């Protein structure tokens, strides 16, 4: 799966979050305003020196901007549990991820977000002889809850959601809350900033396997979510609630490929502001 964001997306998110205009960035990075605008439109590829200046101007790691610009970063997700399924479904002109997770000896599964394709969810549940015990919502943007009603009416799961983004009938959870579902132990971390009540669910099932962090749109492989609510809150939460997890923790993002904490600390352009 390709990275969710190209260079223009990464730079644009940092500019919007910090309220930096094209003219401001041009002045700080020794570019013309036209070059910055072309970069945002994917029509200008700065050299490595210019990417370093852009990184310094926006608090991004310049060498990692080079990796994104040259399309040379591809995260390794080979340690993903065999009882995890990524459900990638289309929404307008992009794809959104939902995740089905279960234990090795239990038919009780947790669905993290719904995406847009109920048929794909149903097929995986039936093929693996599972029941959807719990639906955990990272946030309630339309692409992540598009088939919520279908999932609820068909499976009648317990719903976990933030009190800042409640849904009818949900069990409202907050930072530090824990839920046990079969062999799965789930800890809630509040990672708002992209949305008012964004949640990360940290899932463990044994001492010998890496944990999973289902992060919604907080962080992506090689990028971060758009800070529609607060850039400062989002990046503080990413730094203290996600990138503080062990390096082998698998990050399951709402868009793009699965990655790990260690790989994002090393390769993500936003990592200096988070580390």
C-alpha positions as CSV (number, residue, x, y, z in Angstrom):
1,X,0.0,0.0,0.0
2,X,1.4,3.4,-1.0
3,X,2.0,6.1,1.6
4,X,-1.1,8.3,2.2
5,X,0.7,11.6,1.7
6,X,3.1,13.0,-0.9
7,X,5.5,15.8,-0.3
8,X,2.9,18.5,-1.1
9,X,0.5,17.0,1.5
10,X,3.1,16.9,4.2
11,X,4.3,20.4,3.7
12,X,0.7,21.7,3.3
13,X,-0.4,20.1,6.6
14,X,2.5,21.7,8.4
15,X,1.8,25.1,6.8
16,X,-1.9,25.0,7.6
17,X,-1.4,23.8,11.1
18,X,1.1,26.6,11.8
19,X,-0.7,29.2,9.8
20,X,2.2,29.7,7.5
21,X,1.4,31.2,4.1
22,X,3.1,30.4,0.8
23,X,4.8,33.8,0.9
24,X,5.9,33.2,4.5
25,X,7.5,29.9,3.7
26,X,9.1,31.2,0.6
27,X,10.8,34.0,2.6
28,X,11.9,31.5,5.3
29,X,13.2,28.8,3.0
30,X,14.8,30.9,0.2
31,X,12.2,30.0,-2.4
32,X,9.8,32.1,-4.5
33,X,6.1,32.1,-3.6
34,X,5.4,30.5,-7.0
35,X,7.8,27.6,-6.2
36,X,6.0,27.0,-2.9
37,X,2.6,27.0,-4.6
38,X,3.9,24.6,-7.3
39,X,5.3,22.3,-4.5
40,X,1.8,22.2,-2.9
41,X,0.4,21.4,-6.4
42,X,2.9,18.6,-6.9
43,X,4.5,20.5,-9.8
44,X,7.8,21.4,-8.2
45,X,10.4,19.0,-6.7
46,X,12.9,20.9,-4.6
47,X,16.5,19.6,-4.3
48,X,17.8,18.3,-1.0
49,X,19.2,21.6,0.1
50,X,15.9,23.3,-0.4
51,X,14.1,20.5,1.4
52,X,16.4,21.0,4.3
53,X,15.5,24.7,4.4
54,X,11.8,23.9,4.2
55,X,12.2,21.4,7.0
56,X,13.9,24.0,9.2
57,X,11.3,26.6,8.4
58,X,8.4,24.3,9.4
59,X,10.0,22.2,12.2
60,X,10.1,19.1,9.9
61,X,13.1,16.8,9.4
62,X,14.6,17.7,6.1
63,X,16.2,14.3,5.4
64,X,12.8,12.7,5.8
65,X,11.2,15.2,3.5
66,X,13.7,13.9,1.0
67,X,12.6,10.3,1.5
68,X,9.0,11.4,0.9
69,X,9.9,13.5,-2.1
70,X,11.9,10.7,-3.7
71,X,9.4,8.0,-2.8
72,X,12.0,5.9,-1.0
73,X,10.2,5.2,2.3
74,X,8.1,2.0,2.5
75,X,7.4,0.8,6.0
76,X,7.7,-2.9,7.0
77,X,4.6,-4.4,8.6
78,X,5.7,-8.1,8.5
79,X,5.3,-8.4,12.3
80,X,1.5,-7.8,12.1
81,X,-0.5,-10.4,14.0
82,X,-2.0,-13.1,11.8
83,X,-5.4,-12.4,13.4
84,X,-5.6,-8.8,12.1
85,X,-7.3,-7.9,8.8
86,X,-7.0,-4.5,7.2
87,X,-10.2,-3.5,5.5
88,X,-9.4,-0.7,3.0
89,X,-12.4,0.7,1.3
90,X,-13.0,3.7,-1.1
91,X,-14.4,7.0,0.0
92,X,-14.6,9.8,-2.7
93,X,-11.1,9.8,-4.2
94,X,-9.2,8.1,-1.4
95,X,-9.2,4.9,0.7
96,X,-9.9,4.5,4.4
97,X,-8.9,1.7,6.7
98,X,-10.9,-0.3,9.2
99,X,-9.3,-3.1,11.2
100,X,-10.7,-6.5,12.4
101,X,-8.7,-7.9,15.3
102,X,-9.3,-11.1,17.3
103,X,-7.4,-13.4,19.7
104,X,-5.8,-16.7,18.7
105,X,-8.3,-18.8,20.6
106,X,-11.5,-16.7,20.7
107,X,-14.2,-16.0,18.2
108,X,-14.8,-12.6,19.7
109,X,-13.5,-9.9,17.4
110,X,-13.1,-6.1,17.7
111,X,-13.8,-3.9,14.7
112,X,-11.9,-0.6,14.8
113,X,-13.9,1.9,12.7
114,X,-16.1,0.8,9.9
115,X,-14.8,2.3,6.6
116,X,-17.4,2.2,3.8
117,X,-17.8,-1.4,2.8
118,X,-20.0,-3.5,5.0
119,X,-19.9,-6.4,2.6
120,X,-16.1,-6.7,3.1
121,X,-16.5,-6.7,6.9
122,X,-19.2,-9.3,6.8
123,X,-17.2,-11.5,4.4
124,X,-14.1,-11.5,6.8
125,X,-16.2,-12.1,9.9
126,X,-18.0,-15.1,8.3
127,X,-14.8,-16.5,6.7
128,X,-13.0,-16.5,10.1
129,X,-16.1,-17.7,12.0
130,X,-16.1,-14.6,14.2
131,X,-18.6,-12.5,16.1
132,X,-18.1,-8.7,16.2
133,X,-18.2,-8.2,20.0
134,X,-17.0,-4.6,20.1
135,X,-16.8,-1.7,17.7
136,X,-14.1,0.8,18.7
137,X,-14.3,4.3,17.1
138,X,-11.1,6.3,16.7
139,X,-13.3,9.3,15.7
140,X,-16.5,9.9,13.9
141,X,-15.6,11.6,10.6
142,X,-17.8,10.3,7.8
143,X,-15.3,8.0,6.1
144,X,-14.6,6.2,9.4
145,X,-18.3,5.5,10.3
146,X,-19.9,5.3,6.9
147,X,-21.5,1.9,7.6
148,X,-21.9,2.3,11.3
149,X,-25.7,1.6,11.2
150,X,-25.2,-1.6,9.2
151,X,-22.6,-2.9,11.7
152,X,-24.7,-2.0,14.7
153,X,-27.9,-3.5,13.3
154,X,-26.3,-6.7,12.1
155,X,-23.9,-7.5,15.0
156,X,-25.2,-5.4,18.0
157,X,-21.7,-4.8,19.3
158,X,-20.6,-2.8,22.3
159,X,-19.5,0.6,21.0
160,X,-16.5,2.4,22.4
161,X,-16.4,6.1,21.6
162,X,-15.2,9.4,23.0
163,X,-17.5,11.6,25.0
164,X,-16.4,14.5,22.7
165,X,-17.7,12.5,19.7
166,X,-20.5,10.4,21.1
167,X,-22.7,8.0,19.1
168,X,-26.1,6.6,20.3
169,X,-25.8,3.7,22.7
170,X,-22.0,4.0,23.0
171,X,-19.9,3.3,26.1
172,X,-18.0,6.5,26.4
173,X,-14.3,6.0,27.2
174,X,-11.5,8.3,28.3
175,X,-7.7,8.3,28.6
176,X,-6.4,5.4,30.6
177,X,-9.6,3.3,30.5
178,X,-9.1,-0.4,29.8
179,X,-11.3,-3.0,28.2
180,X,-10.8,-6.8,28.1
181,X,-12.2,-8.8,25.2
182,X,-11.2,-12.4,25.3
183,X,-7.4,-12.4,25.2
184,X,-7.3,-8.8,23.9
185,X,-6.4,-6.1,26.4
186,X,-7.3,-2.6,25.1
187,X,-6.0,0.7,26.7
188,X,-7.5,4.0,25.6
189,X,-5.4,7.0,24.8
190,X,-6.9,10.4,23.9
191,X,-5.1,11.8,20.8
192,X,-7.4,14.7,19.8
193,X,-6.3,17.4,17.4
194,X,-7.4,16.0,14.1
195,X,-10.9,15.7,15.5
196,X,-12.3,16.9,18.9
197,X,-12.3,13.4,20.5
198,X,-9.8,11.4,18.6
199,X,-8.8,8.1,20.3
200,X,-5.9,5.7,20.0
201,X,-6.6,2.1,21.1
202,X,-3.5,0.2,22.3
203,X,-4.1,-3.5,22.0
204,X,-2.1,-6.3,23.7
205,X,-2.6,-10.0,23.8
206,X,0.7,-11.5,25.0
207,X,4.0,-10.5,26.4
208,X,5.8,-12.0,23.4
209,X,4.1,-10.0,20.6
210,X,4.3,-6.3,19.7
211,X,1.3,-4.3,20.7
212,X,-1.0,-2.7,18.2
213,X,-1.9,1.0,18.3
214,X,-5.0,1.8,16.3
215,X,-4.5,5.5,15.8
216,X,-7.3,6.8,13.4
217,X,-6.0,9.9,11.6
218,X,-3.5,11.0,14.2
219,X,-0.4,9.7,12.4
220,X,0.2,8.0,9.1
221,X,3.3,6.2,7.7
222,X,5.5,9.1,6.7
223,X,3.0,11.9,7.7
224,X,0.4,12.9,10.2
225,X,-3.3,13.7,10.1
226,X,-4.6,17.2,9.2
227,X,-5.0,19.2,12.4
228,X,-8.5,20.3,11.9
229,X,-8.9,21.2,15.6
230,X,-5.5,21.9,17.0
231,X,-2.0,21.4,15.5
232,X,-0.4,21.8,18.9
233,X,-2.6,19.3,20.6
234,X,-2.3,16.8,17.8
235,X,1.4,16.8,17.7
236,X,1.8,16.8,21.5
237,X,-0.5,13.8,21.7
238,X,1.4,12.0,18.9
239,X,4.7,12.7,20.8
240,X,3.4,11.7,24.2
241,X,0.7,9.1,23.5
242,X,1.9,7.3,20.3
243,X,5.6,7.7,19.7
244,X,6.3,7.1,23.4
245,X,5.2,3.5,22.9
246,X,7.8,0.8,22.4
247,X,9.5,0.9,19.0
248,X,8.1,-2.4,17.9
249,X,4.5,-1.3,18.4
250,X,2.5,-1.6,15.2
251,X,0.7,1.5,14.1
252,X,-2.6,0.8,12.4
253,X,-3.6,4.2,10.8
254,X,-6.8,5.3,9.3
255,X,-5.2,5.8,5.8
256,X,-2.1,4.3,4.2
257,X,0.0,1.3,5.2
258,X,0.6,-0.2,8.6
259,X,3.9,0.9,10.2
260,X,5.7,0.9,13.5
261,X,6.6,3.4,16.2
262,X,10.3,2.9,15.5
263,X,10.0,3.4,11.8
264,X,8.0,6.6,12.2
265,X,10.5,8.0,14.7
266,X,13.2,7.4,12.1
267,X,11.4,8.3,8.9
268,X,8.5,10.6,9.5
269,X,9.1,14.2,8.6
270,X,7.1,15.3,11.6
271,X,9.1,13.2,14.0
272,X,11.4,16.1,15.3
273,X,8.4,18.0,16.6
274,X,7.1,14.8,18.2
275,X,10.3,13.3,19.6
